[in-house]
Structures are given as C-alpha cells and as structure tokens.
C-alpha cells in the first residue's frame, strides 16, 4: 500500500491497517503533497490531532508518528 499523509484526508491513521507492505509519502510542510503523489497513493490518511489549533505537523514528526503506528500494529499483531 502507498499511504499519503495529508491533514484534509477523511480516513484516520488509527483506522488504517499498516501491517502489510507499506510505502509512505509525506508532503512538504508548507506545500503539502503534490497532485501526482495524491494520485499514486492507495490511501490518503490524516493523523488525528488533539487540538484544531495545529494546521499540520512537521514532515519528520508526521513520518515518525506513522512509522511508530506501523511498528505498534506489527508488534501487537503477533502477541
């Protein structure tokens, strides 16, 4: 699956199965994802925010959150 993170996506990261083969696309902090990246993605996801005061996360932070969730799902799946 090719996963693209964007704040305007309607699917939450928490509702996404990340246990299979995975590629993650992260857009630039100021420009977001290109239309090409959006079109290639299998799924557009949003990282849930506790507050609406944040427009988007730093690109490296977003990548870390997504990869941590993928690792968490893969670890708990085998227990």
C-alpha positions in Angstrom: 0.0 0.0 0.0 1.2 3.5 -0.7 0.0 5.7 2.1 -0.1 9.5 1.8 -0.5 11.7 4.8 -2.5 14.9 4.5 -4.5 16.9 7.0 -7.6 17.1 4.8 -8.0 13.3 4.4 -11.1 11.7 5.7 -9.5 8.4 6.9 -7.7 8.4 10.2 -4.3 6.8 10.7 -5.8 4.9 13.6 -8.3 3.3 11.3 -5.7 2.1 8.8 -4.2 -1.4 8.7 -0.4 -0.8 8.4 0.7 -4.5 8.8 1.4 -5.2 5.2 3.9 -3.9 2.7 3.9 -0.1 3.0 5.4 3.0 1.4 4.7 6.4 3.0 4.5 9.7 1.2 4.9 12.8 3.3 4.5 16.3 1.7 6.5 19.4 2.2 5.5 21.3 5.4 4.5 24.4 3.5 3.2 23.0 0.2 1.8 19.6 1.2 1.5 16.7 -1.2 1.7 17.2 -4.9 -1.3 16.1 -7.1 1.0 13.4 -8.5 1.7 12.0 -5.0 -2.0 12.1 -4.2 -2.9 10.2 -7.4 -0.3 7.5 -6.8 -1.4 6.9 -3.2 -3.6 3.9 -2.4 -5.0 5.8 0.6 -4.9 9.3 1.9 -4.8 9.4 5.7 -4.9 12.1 8.4 -3.1 11.9 11.7 -5.6 12.7 14.4 -4.9 15.9 16.4 -5.9 16.5 19.9 -6.4 20.2 19.0 -7.6 22.0 15.9 -5.0 24.8 16.6 -2.4 23.0 14.5 -2.7 23.1 10.7 -0.1 20.3 10.1 2.8 18.5 11.7 6.4 18.9 10.8 7.2 16.4 8.0 9.7 14.4 10.1 7.2 14.3 13.0 4.4 13.1 10.8 6.7 10.3 9.4 7.7 9.3 12.9 4.1 9.1 14.1 3.1 6.9 11.1 6.1 4.6 11.3 5.6 4.2 15.1 1.9 3.2 14.5 3.0 0.7 11.8 5.6 -0.8 14.2 3.0 -0.9 17.1 0.4 -2.7 14.9 3.0 -5.2 13.7 4.2 -5.9 17.2 0.8 -6.3 18.8 -0.5 -8.4 15.9 2.0 -11.1 16.8 1.2 -11.2 20.6 
